Each structure stands twice: as C-alpha cells, then as structure tokens.
C-alpha cells in the first residue's frame, strides 16, 4: 500500500503580494493551467495511489480552501495542524496516522508547491524510490543539477545499494557558495535536495524514536487519539510542545550518518517555484520573453498591455489594466490592495518587504 502525503504550509513570502499567509502560493494557479500547484501535485500522484490514500497536512487557516480544491480527497485525509511546527512534525503526524491504518505501508512526502514538466518520468522515479523503501532505506529523490545553484541544498551520494540506480546518501549539504556548487555539479556525486521522501512508515517512525524520542512520544499520543473524541484535547495539549524543526535536521541527516538513507536520481523537469523570476523562467513567454501569469490566450483584450518591453513578468490580479512601456527584466504584481515592482534579479529579496511590513505592524498586507 502506497500513501502519498502532501505537506501544504508556509506563506511563500518571496511571492508576495500574490501569496499571503491566508492564501499561500500552493493554492494559486501558477502551473500554466487552471490547476493550482496543490491540485497539480495531487493529479501527478494519481498513477501511484488513490484519493483514499492521499493525505494533505495543512494549517487551520488553509483547511477549508484545501478541501474546496481537493473534492476527491476524503475529508478525514486532510490533517489539520493547530499551528506551524515545521516539516518534521507535519510529516511525522501523517506517518503516525498512516501507521494506525496500515503498519506495513510505504509513504511518500511531496511538497505542494513544486512544478514538474514530465509527470510520467516523475512517477517512474518515485516507483524506483519505493523499491529502496521496501528494502528498509529512507529514500530521497535527488534532482540531477542542471547548473551550479546556490539556493538549494545538496545530497552527497556514494556507493550503489544493490542493483539499479539506488545510491547511499553520505551527507546532506547546506546551500553552498557558488564555487562549491560548481565543484558539486562537476563531480557527478551531488544532487539537489528537493525534499521528496519515500519510506516504510515503520522504518521512519523507528528512526524518529531513536533521534527525536520526545517528538515521537507526543505524535504517538496524538495518533492514538486521532479517530476518537479526544483528538482536539490531545492536539491542544501535545502539539505546542513538539520541536519546531525540519525533517532534514531532525531525522534525515542523522539517518544518513548511520547509512540508512538512499537516493534515486530524478530528471523530470523539477522546479521549486520560490520567486517570480523562477516563475518567469518556467511559464510560457511571448517572443520578447514577457510572461503574463494566468493569461488567457483566447482573450482578445487581455488585462496587460506591453510595448517595447522584454523579460517582464506580470501578475495581474486586480482587474485593472497593467501597461508597461520601454522596460526590461521587471516584475510587476498588481493585486487589489498592493502593487509590487522590482527588478527580476532581486526577486529573492521580496521576502524582505514582508519582514518590513511585519515590523511596521502592517499584518493586513501579509
């Protein structure tokens, strides 16, 4: 039995003002189609599992929107966190709930906000990862790097594990400096860490108990009460006590040091939509390299008018006409209550504006 788990959290601050705390990026149609990033994630997992074995872990403020978008997923499969506790608590909660349903299950964890160009290649890669999970390894999908990227973590891979493409992960590497990233790519032993995980729930929970015994004990209490009237009471008592830590730090790094982590390489057009510059790179552009996010190609009078402009990313969400003349490599995001204009090469810094708004007390814009 394969269960797919989709952690759907975060506010996507580098995609502000489109992405907000109350309506984050995974709920938006940034795929080049009408599907949201979340809906696209569920669609590409369809060849691997069923809606009954698809679980979404999300926050209290997003649960209703998630349910509206995923009408095929049973309501009981939307696991609601009372507050954000980072990825380890979210993923481990799903693992503990799944273990109650099927102790021998294999689960995969896949982020809600990634773009995949080749869904068939993606499914084939996940199936290879499932083979490693059946052998008792905590599996990752390592993305074959296409460039020296300083914004991603890396997996350092060593020897193969039996037949096929499975390799043992020796170490998780933090985001490197550019010259280090160049050496990683040239070596052929390093892959981008896309935080895609596949494992037997029993193996993962055993490793969680070894490395994070307090978190494991708390989540066992929550899972035991999950299908009972005591769920909310136990959640309110235990959840705030869980450590706020990523699954990479909490479990995977220590498991790799013990030789328990494997990886299969993935080459299926993966993109982490982290900012508007990346969005402009992956969505269809006009001959001048301009991208209008959410544009309807059949619309005779679209809400964007660009003249003598190139490399511009426009996100029109206010209903107003957005017009630009003689500009290059800009981002323009127009929402009902906020407008963002910035150079594409500073797209990563948009989150600093969100920090400034929080410091000013303008939480209504966040």
FENTA-V554504 format. One line per field, one symbol per residue. ss: DSSP state (h for helix, s for strand, l for the rest). psi: psi as a letter, one per 40 degrees, with the letter a starting at -180 (. if undefined). A space follows every 50 residues. Layout:
ss: ???
psi: ???
This chain:
ss: lsssssssllllhhhllllsllslhhhlllllllllhhhhhhhhhlllll hhhsssssslllhhhhhhhlllllhhhssssllllhhhhhhhhhhhhhhh hllllssssllllsssllhhhhhhhhhhhhhhhhlllsssssslllllll lllsssssssllllllsssssssllllhhhhhhhhhhllsssssssssss hhhhhhhhhhhlhhhhhhhhhhhhhlllllhhhhhhhhhhhlllllhhhh hhhhhhhlllsssssslllssslllhhhhhhhllllllllssllllllll lllssssllsllsssslllllssssllslsssssllllssssshhhhhhh hhhhhhhhhhllhhhl
psi: hhhhhhhgaiefdefiedhidegideeigfeeaehidddddddeededai defhihhiideedddddddgdehideehhhhdihfadddddddddddddd dgdeihiihhiefihhdgddddddddddddddddeeihiihhhhheighe eiiihhibiigaiaehihhdihhihiiddddddddddeeiihhefhihih dddddddddddgddddddddddddedfieedddddddddeeiigiidddd dddddddefehiiiihgffhhhgdiddddddeihiideeihhheiheehd giehhhhfiifhhhgheeeihhiihfihfihhhhideihhhiidefdded dddddddddeefede.
